[in-house]
Amino acid sequence: MNLTRRSLALASALAGFTAVASAQTKWDLPAAYPATNFHTENLMQFAADVDKATAGKLKITVHANASLFKAPEIKRAVQGGQAQMGEILLSLSSNEWALFGVDALPFLADSYDGSAKLYKAQKPALDKKLGEQGMMLLYAVPWPPQGIYVKKPINSAADLKGVKWRAYNQQTSRIAELVGAQPVTVQAAELSQAMATGVIESYMSSGSTGYDTKTYEYIKYWYDTQAWLPKNGVLVNKQAFDALDKPTQSALLKAGADAEARGFALSKAKNTEYIDLLKKNGMNIMVPPPALTSDMKKVGDTMLKEWLEKAGPEGQAVIDAYKKM
């Protein structure tokens, strides 16, 4: 009789353990940037917030530095369900759909205020497109303003002719073509090696990328053009989201909204911090000469015209909405 009671108790305990185990959901979140990057730190805080809000019911593992999927693979991995969510540079998918790249058009939105307005104008179209692809945009955070890293002092765009220029999306490749540089495709995780081996000698990015990749060890000039503020978007597979219970969905959405607000403020604060760190490590922070500014704004005008031709009425509607704000 005692043996039977013990067996029943053990069976009951095992059943309870199985119920708890099955109640816990584990998600993977691939990201393309180093663990020390502010975007990744924000993701880690987001995952911790979800864990706390759901009492451990939803566990999200952040895989930094393209360790699970390379940057160009992350969107497809989320769409196909290989990862339940992931962080992407939105403009990396602009070959697929022009509106993914509106925030990478030079000098269209060149401040944090402009970036927020452009995001507001872009978001309804983004939500619709991602919804059609079986995903949802949980939140987005801008990078700091983009400048030009180059090995030599420059006075105008003509000084970039023939320079080996890092391209990572359609926009940065087109800038290279318009200024006569040689575009070479290099993603964030391979950037340090590309500089060390001489594959590239110039690129456009923020102070954040320059510091993360120790660009100051290879390149000594950064021209603070403040050309654009590209956004990272955090995507969720809609099927995975729909499988969560309502309280868990609500916790995820709340943590996402908090991460967006925190990330925006963090990007602003880090911009100054990263530029100071670059200076301390020997980078010359340069004010763009008038000729360079004028040349780059002409590049921006050309690219906006080309973009509108590709994006059509849908793109024009986003630009019109942005300009009215």
Secondary structure, DSSP 8 states (H G I E B T S, - for coil): -HHHHHHHHHHHHHHHHHHHHHH-EEEEEE-SS-TTSHHHHHHHHHHHHHHHHTTTSEEEEEE-TTSSS-GGGHHHHHHHTSSSEEEEEGGGGTTT-GGGGGGGSTTTS-SHHHHHHHHHHHHHHHHHHHHHTTEEEEEEEE----EEEESS--SSGGGGTT-EEEE-SHHHHHHHHHHT-EEEE--GGGHHHHHHTTS-SEEEE-HHHHHHTTGGGT--EEE-------EEEEEEEHHHHHTS-HHHHHHHHHHHHHHHHHHHHHHHHHHHHHHHHHHHTT-EEE---HHHHHHHHHHHHHHHHHHHHHHHHHHHHHHHHHHH-
